[in-house]
Every structure is written in C-alpha cells, then in structure tokens.
Amino acid sequence: MNLVWGFFLYAFLGFVLLSMPFLHKERIPFLDNLFTSTSAISTTGLVTISIYDSYNFLGQLVIMLLIQIGGIGYMTLTTYYLLFTTKRITHWHQKIIGTEFTLPNTIKINDFIKSVIVFTLVMETLGAVAFFISFHQMGMPGPKAVWFSIFHSVSTFCTAGFGLFNDSFESLSNNTWINITISILSIAGSLGFIVITDLWYRVTGRSKHISFTTKIIVYGFLVLLGLGTLLIYTTEPMMTAESGSPLMKSFFQAMTAMTTVGFNTISTGGLSLPILLLVIFLMYVGASPSGTAGGMKITTLTAMISVLKSRLFSQRKVSFLKRTIPIDRLYVATSTFILYTSLIFLFTFLLTYSEPFGFDKILFEVASALGTVGLSTGITGELSAMGKILIIILMFIGRVGVLTFGFALLKNKGKNERTHRREDLAV
C-alpha cells in the first residue's frame, strides 16, 4: 500500500507543478497535465500534447525528474540515501523494496540498491555523451544539444519514451549512431538490475554461477527479440517501402516494444495488422522484472510455459531448463498473468464504448498503457476526457504492478480467511 501511495503522491505533485503557468509555452488543460505527469512517473511516454511545444525548460525538467524517479523507483533513492548516511536500512525499507523489485534470494538488497544507483548514473552519463555527439553533428546549437542529450538519455534508460522531437525519432530513422545509442541504453535498462548485480557477482568472484533468473531473462529476451525482428523484417510491407536499412528498422521496432522504451523510427499507425498484433504481444510480455521496463515480464511468461509443459507431459513438478520452480513463484506468476490479461480485456471493453476508433487501435493503446510502453497508432491526443482518464489509470497500474495494485485494494479482505470444505472441481 505504501508503494501505491508513494507513486500516487509523486504523480499528484508532478501534476501540481506542471499545472503552473510559468512552466508552459502555451495554455495546457489540467487533464493533459495530469496525463503527462502520470505518463512520466510511470515511464510510459504516451502524450496528448507536444512536450517541446507545450512546456518550457523548467516544465521539461520537471518531466525528466519524474521519469528518473519513476524509472529507478522513489524508494530506491530513499534507501540509497539511508545506506549512504547510516550504512543500514530499516526492515520497512527492505519490505517496500522487495515489493517494488522482485528479487531472487541470491541477491542482497544492499548490493542491489548500490548497483541500481551506480549503473544508472554510468549509463545515463555515457548515453548523454553519445546523444550529444549525434545532435552536435546535426548542427544543433550547443546548449540545446546538451539539454536534448541529457533528457533523451534519462528517458531512454528509464524506458520512458518521452522525446523532445514531435515525431519521436522518425526523422532520424537512418541515423545509425542514434539507433545504436537508444538500443544499448534501453536494453541495459530493461534487462534490469538483477542481471547487472548478478553479472557483477560473477565478475568479482562473489558467485561462481549465473543465477537461474538471469539465464531466463537473457535467453527469453534474445529469443523474443530475434523472432520479433525476423517477423517484422520478412512480413511487414512498410520495411521495403521505407528508405534506409530495413533490418535496422525491424530490429528497432521489436526492441522498442520489448524494452517498452516507446520510441519509434517508423509510423506505428502505418504497420500492417499482423505486425500490430505482434507488437502488442511484445509489449504484453515486456522484459525483465526489477528493471525499468514494463509489461507482464519474461519470467512470468516462462512460468506459464513451464506450467503448460508440466501438465502436457504429466509431470508432478513444474520445471524449466531442468530446474524446479518454487510453488510460491508459480502462484505469483499465475496471478500476474490472469490479472494482467483481465485488465487488458476490461479496459479495451470500456474504451470501445467511449472512443470512436477501431478495435485494433484501442487494443494497441491499452496494451501500450498497461505495459508502460508509450507506442501509439496516433489516437492518444484524440482521446475523449473519459478515454484519457482510463489510460491514466492503466499507466499508473502498469507502473506499480498489477499484483501490488491488487494487494493495495484488497489488503484487508484476506484477514478473515476461514477453513473451507475441500471439494472437487472438474476442469
């Protein structure tokens, strides 16, 4: 519950700040300020207005700070401060961090928090330098190039998808250096701090093996990214119609959906229906737990595949890669899968009543909002007031996590659990 209220308060604070006229270049409706604040703190990137044309430097700075807080977690910053000043963290902080980041029992929270902060600062600094090289070569003035570089580096690493270009990166789709910079930053952020901490343990000799969780994340990510790239490259008509490298653009569209970074180098609304469905699936899955990416997570999908495999082969235990998965983790994965899928169905159903757009566009928008992706077929700015409110709710749930949000709503319902008679159920 503390985690939900924490993100809610930051979203509200961002809304109050962004509603102040001296942060605007033009008048902005209150609902659009709330939408922008929630999108930033949830690191989604869906916007109803142009960030660059609507907010001045101070407004853009507020948005960037919200992205940073949402990307690495407000409790992570607080806990790191406690570690830095008192050399220890309280049990309450450990519990909240455990809720915000799902950690395997092989990783210590103290080491994890330090790796999050250090890795974030290093990657965002290197990303800003890389962006600056490209923007400077484009002829962008020095101060503007510096600000654009910092903003886009933070937004990319936190997989927020907020950009200061009105067409995302479509005008730079053939810029190889920009494509590489965005890909490295977003993949590094989305693979997650579990992988980074685990690899650091291995390199420093504190562990002799890579954890099972890291293997699942990396293998699953590579397989889905490879298949997504291949399918887009071979079946999307737009790839052959566009100038430049079709393979690079195919990789970027698969990568931006899986990492949930939300930038695009081609028009998402112009994709064919089969590829739109593929992108929805990639957004639905997402990347790694305990990273900056959204989505249901690769580990959840792996657990569901493992359950299916065990049932089909009549195995008593649920296993994957010759490793048995604990039953409590399977319960979490199953609950996440059911809740996540149910929310997509429910909000798609609601939006079909309030919005005049086609089913495919609405489903895409819902999957993007809940997965905190930020890709859109172009309908976000045309949503009705009710449609914007529904998307705001989805983005918020997507950031705090569907299970965490469910626990917060129903935390007192399970306290009076009674012993029930055992009964059979045919399925």
C-alpha positions in Angstrom: 0.0 0.0 0.0 2.9 2.4 0.8 4.3 1.8 -2.7 1.0 2.7 -4.4 0.5 5.8 -2.3 4.1 6.9 -2.9 3.7 6.8 -6.6 0.3 8.4 -6.4 1.7 11.3 -4.4 4.6 11.8 -6.8 2.1 11.8 -9.8 0.0 14.3 -8.0 2.9 16.5 -7.1 4.0 16.4 -10.7 0.5 17.3 -11.8 0.5 20.4 -9.5 3.9 21.5 -10.7 3.1 21.0 -14.4 -0.2 22.9 -14.0 1.7 26.1 -13.0 1.5 28.6 -15.9 5.2 29.7 -15.7 6.2 26.2 -16.8 4.2 26.5 -20.0 4.8 27.8 -23.5 1.1 27.8 -24.2 -2.1 27.1 -22.2 -2.4 23.4 -21.3 -5.7 21.9 -19.9 -5.5 20.4 -16.4 -6.3 16.9 -17.6 -3.4 16.9 -20.1 -1.1 18.0 -17.3 -2.3 15.1 -15.2 -1.9 12.7 -18.1 1.7 13.9 -18.7 2.6 13.7 -15.0 1.2 10.1 -14.7 2.9 9.1 -18.0 6.2 10.4 -16.8 6.2 8.9 -13.3 5.0 5.6 -14.8 7.7 5.9 -17.5 5.1 5.2 -20.2 5.6 8.0 -22.7 2.1 8.3 -24.1 1.3 12.0 -24.5 -1.7 14.0 -25.5 0.3 17.2 -26.3 3.7 18.1 -27.7 6.2 18.2 -24.8 8.6 20.5 -26.5 5.9 22.9 -27.9 3.9 23.0 -24.7 6.4 23.1 -21.8 9.4 25.4 -21.4 12.8 24.3 -20.0 11.5 24.2 -16.4 8.5 22.1 -17.4 10.7 19.7 -19.3 13.0 19.5 -16.3 10.1 18.5 -14.0 9.1 15.8 -16.5 12.6 14.5 -16.6 12.8 14.3 -12.8 9.5 12.4 -12.7 10.9 10.0 -15.3 14.0 9.4 -13.2 12.0 8.9 -10.0 9.6 6.5 -11.8 12.4 4.7 -13.6 14.6 3.6 -10.7 11.9 3.9 -8.0 11.4 6.5 -5.4 12.1 4.1 -2.6 15.4 3.1 -4.2 16.6 6.7 -3.9 15.4 7.0 -0.3 17.1 3.7 0.6 20.3 4.6 -1.1 20.4 7.8 0.9 19.9 5.8 4.2 22.7 3.4 3.2 25.0 6.4 2.3 24.3 8.2 5.6 23.6 5.5 8.2 25.2 2.4 6.5 22.0 0.4 7.1 18.4 0.2 6.0 15.3 -0.5 8.1 13.1 -3.6 7.8 10.3 -1.4 6.4 12.5 -0.1 3.6 13.6 -3.7 2.8 9.9 -4.7 2.6 9.0 -1.9 0.3 12.0 -2.5 -2.0 11.0 -6.2 -2.1 7.6 -5.2 -3.3 8.9 -2.7 -5.9 11.6 -5.0 -7.2 11.1 -8.8 -7.3 14.5 -10.1 -6.3 15.8 -13.7 -6.2 17.1 -14.9 -2.8 20.7 -14.9 -4.2 20.9 -11.1 -4.3 21.3 -8.9 -1.2 19.2 -5.8 -1.1 22.2 -3.6 0.0 24.3 -4.7 -3.1 21.2 -4.4 -5.3 20.5 -0.8 -4.3 24.1 0.3 -4.8 24.2 -1.4 -8.3 21.0 0.4 -9.3 22.3 3.8 -8.5 25.8 3.4 -9.9 24.7 1.6 -13.0 22.0 4.2 -13.7 24.4 7.1 -13.3 27.1 5.5 -15.5 24.7 4.5 -18.3 22.9 7.8 -18.4 26.1 9.8 -18.5 27.5 7.7 -21.3 24.1 7.9 -23.1 24.1 11.7 -22.8 27.6 11.9 -24.3 26.6 9.6 -27.2 23.4 11.6 -27.9 25.4 14.9 -27.8 27.8 13.6 -30.5 24.8 12.9 -32.8 22.9 16.1 -32.0 26.1 18.3 -32.4 26.9 16.7 -35.7 23.3 17.5 -36.8 24.1 21.2 -36.3 22.0 21.6 -33.1 23.2 24.6 -31.0 25.4 23.7 -28.0 23.1 24.5 -25.1 20.1 22.9 -26.8 22.2 19.8 -27.8 23.3 19.4 -24.1 19.7 19.6 -22.8 18.4 17.3 -25.5 21.1 14.8 -24.8 20.5 14.7 -21.1 16.7 14.5 -21.4 16.8 11.7 -24.0 19.4 9.7 -22.2 17.3 9.7 -19.0 14.2 9.0 -20.9 15.8 6.1 -22.9 17.5 4.4 -20.0 14.3 4.6 -17.9 12.4 3.3 -21.0 10.1 6.2 -20.7 9.8 7.1 -24.4 9.4 10.8 -23.8 11.0 12.8 -26.5 11.5 16.5 -27.4 11.0 15.7 -31.1 7.4 15.7 -32.2 7.8 12.7 -34.5 9.7 10.6 -31.9 12.8 9.6 -33.9 11.2 9.0 -37.3 13.2 11.9 -38.9 16.4 10.2 -37.6 15.4 6.6 -38.6 18.5 6.2 -40.8 20.9 7.7 -38.2 22.9 4.5 -37.2 24.5 6.2 -34.2 21.2 7.3 -32.7 19.7 3.8 -33.3 22.6 2.1 -31.5 22.6 4.6 -28.6 18.8 4.1 -28.0 19.1 0.4 -28.3 22.0 0.0 -25.9 20.5 2.3 -23.3 17.0 0.8 -23.4 18.2 -2.8 -23.4 20.5 -2.1 -20.5 17.7 -0.6 -18.5 15.1 -3.1 -19.5 17.2 -6.2 -18.8 17.2 -5.0 -15.3 19.3 -4.6 -12.2 19.0 -8.2 -11.3 21.1 -9.1 -14.3 23.6 -6.4 -13.7 24.0 -7.3 -10.0 24.3 -11.0 -10.9 26.9 -10.4 -13.5 28.8 -8.2 -11.1 28.8 -11.0 -8.5 30.2 -13.3 -11.2 32.9 -10.9 -12.4 34.1 -10.1 -8.9 34.2 -13.7 -7.9 31.4 -13.5 -5.2 29.5 -16.1 -7.2 30.6 -19.0 -9.4 27.4 -19.2 -11.3 24.9 -17.0 -13.1 21.5 -17.3 -11.4 18.6 -19.2 -12.9 16.6 -15.9 -13.1 19.3 -14.1 -15.1 19.5 -17.0 -17.5 15.8 -17.0 -18.1 15.7 -13.2 -18.6 18.6 -13.2 -21.1 17.6 -16.3 -23.1 13.9 -15.2 -23.2 14.8 -11.7 -24.3 17.1 -12.8 -27.0 14.7 -15.3 -28.4 11.7 -13.0 -28.5 13.7 -10.1 -29.8 15.2 -12.2 -32.5 11.8 -13.7 -33.6 10.2 -10.2 -33.5 12.9 -8.7 -35.7 12.7 -11.6 -38.2 8.9 -11.5 -38.5 8.8 -7.7 -38.9 11.7 -7.8 -41.5 10.1 -10.6 -43.6 6.4 -9.8 -43.4 5.9 -6.0 -42.9 5.4 -4.3 -46.3 6.5 -0.9 -44.8 10.1 -2.2 -44.4 10.6 -2.5 -48.2 8.7 0.8 -48.9 10.9 2.8 -46.4 14.3 4.1 -47.3 17.4 3.1 -45.3 18.1 -0.2 -43.7 15.0 -2.4 -43.3 16.8 -4.7 -40.9 17.8 -1.9 -38.6 14.3 -0.5 -38.6 12.8 -4.0 -38.0 15.2 -4.6 -35.0 14.3 -1.1 -33.6 10.5 -1.8 -33.7 10.9 -5.1 -32.0 13.3 -3.7 -29.5 11.2 -0.7 -28.6 8.2 -2.9 -27.9 10.1 -5.4 -25.8 12.1 -3.0 -23.8 9.0 -0.8 -23.5 11.1 2.3 -24.4 8.4 3.5 -26.7 10.4 5.4 -29.3 9.7 4.7 -32.9 11.6 5.3 -36.1 8.7 4.5 -38.5 5.0 5.4 -38.2 3.4 2.8 -35.8 0.0 3.6 -37.2 1.2 2.5 -40.6 2.1 -1.0 -39.6 0.1 -3.9 -41.0 -2.5 -5.6 -38.8 -0.4 -8.8 -38.2 2.6 -6.8 -37.2 0.5 -4.6 -34.9 -0.7 -7.8 -33.2 3.0 -8.9 -32.9 4.0 -5.6 -31.4 1.1 -5.9 -28.9 2.3 -9.3 -27.9 5.9 -8.0 -27.3 4.5 -5.1 -25.3 2.4 -7.5 -23.4 5.4 -9.6 -22.4 7.9 -6.8 -21.8 11.3 -7.5 -20.5 12.8 -8.2 -17.0 11.5 -7.8 -13.5 13.4 -5.3 -11.4 14.3 -3.3 -14.4 13.0 -0.1 -16.0 10.7 -2.0 -18.5 7.1 -2.6 -18.1 4.9 -5.5 -19.4 4.0 -8.8 -17.8 7.7 -9.8 -17.7 9.6 -12.6 -19.4 9.8 -14.6 -16.2 6.0 -14.6 -15.9 5.7 -15.9 -19.4 8.4 -18.6 -18.7 6.5 -19.7 -15.6 3.2 -20.1 -17.6 5.0 -22.0 -20.3 6.5 -24.3 -17.6 3.1 -25.0 -16.1 1.7 -25.9 -19.5 4.7 -28.1 -20.3 4.4 -29.9 -17.0 0.7 -30.6 -17.5 1.1 -31.8 -21.1 3.9 -34.2 -20.0 2.1 -35.2 -16.8 5.0 -34.1 -14.6 4.4 -33.7 -10.9 6.7 -30.8 -10.5 6.9 -27.6 -12.6 10.3 -27.2 -14.1 12.2 -25.3 -16.8 15.8 -25.9 -18.1 16.0 -28.8 -15.6 15.2 -26.5 -12.7 12.2 -26.9 -10.5 10.3 -23.6 -10.0 9.0 -22.9 -6.4 5.3 -23.1 -6.0 5.1 -19.6 -4.4 6.7 -18.1 -7.6 4.2 -20.0 -9.7 1.3 -18.5 -7.7 2.7 -15.0 -8.3 3.2 -15.7 -12.0 -0.3 -17.1 -12.5 -1.9 -14.3 -10.6 0.0 -11.7 -12.6 -0.9 -13.4 -15.9 -4.6 -13.6 -15.0 -4.8 -10.0 -13.7 -2.8 -8.5 -16.5 -4.8 -10.2 -19.2 -8.1 -9.3 -17.4 -7.1 -5.6 -17.2 -6.3 -5.5 -20.9 -9.7 -7.1 -21.7 -11.6 -4.8 -19.3 -10.1 -1.5 -20.4 -10.3 -2.4 -24.1 -14.0 -3.1 -23.4 -14.5 0.2 -21.7 -12.7 2.2 -24.3 -14.7 0.7 -27.1 -17.7 2.5 -25.5 -16.1 5.9 -25.0 -13.9 6.1 -28.2 -14.8 6.0 -31.9 -11.6 4.3 -33.0 -11.2 0.8 -34.4 -10.7 -2.2 -32.2 -7.1 -2.7 -33.2 -6.1 0.9 -32.3 -7.9 0.7 -29.0 -6.3 -2.7 -28.0 -2.9 -1.3 -29.0 -3.3 1.8 -26.9 -4.4 -0.3 -23.9 -1.5 -2.7 -24.2 0.9 0.2 -24.5 -0.5 2.0 -21.5 -0.6 -1.1 -19.2 2.8 -2.2 -20.4 4.1 1.4 -19.8 5.4 1.4 -23.4 4.3 4.6 -25.0 3.9 3.5 -28.6 0.7 4.6 -30.2 -1.1 4.4 -33.5 -1.8 8.1 -33.2 -5.0 8.2 -31.2 -3.7 9.4 -27.8 -4.2 13.1 -28.5 -7.7 12.5 -29.8 -9.0 10.6 -26.8 -12.1 11.9 -25.0 -11.8 13.0 -21.4 -13.1 9.6 -20.2 -10.6 7.9 -22.5 -7.7 9.9 -21.1 -8.8 9.1 -17.5 -9.0 5.4 -18.3 -5.5 5.5 -19.8 -4.2 7.4 -16.8 -5.5 4.6 -14.5 -3.9 2.0 -16.7 -0.5 3.7 -16.8 -0.5 4.0 -13.0 -1.4 0.4 -12.5 1.2 -0.7 -15.0 4.0 1.2 -13.1 3.1 0.0 -9.5 2.4 -3.5 -10.9 -0.9 -5.3 -11.3 -0.4 -7.5 -8.2 0.8 -4.7 -6.0 -2.2 -2.6 -7.0 -4.5 -5.6 -6.4 -2.9 -6.2 -2.9 -3.5 -2.5 -2.1 -7.2 -2.7 -3.0 -7.9 -6.0 -1.2 -5.3 -5.9 1.6 -7.9 -6.4 4.3 -10.1 -8.9 2.5 -8.0 -12.0 3.3 -7.6 -11.4 7.0 -10.8 -13.3 7.9 -9.9 -16.3 5.9 -11.8 -19.4 7.1 -11.2 -23.1 6.7 -13.4 -24.3 3.9 -14.6 -27.7 3.0 -12.5 -29.4 0.3 -14.4 -30.0 -2.9 -13.7 -31.3 -6.4 -13.9 -29.1 -9.5 -13.9 -30.5 -13.0 -11.7 -28.5 -15.4 
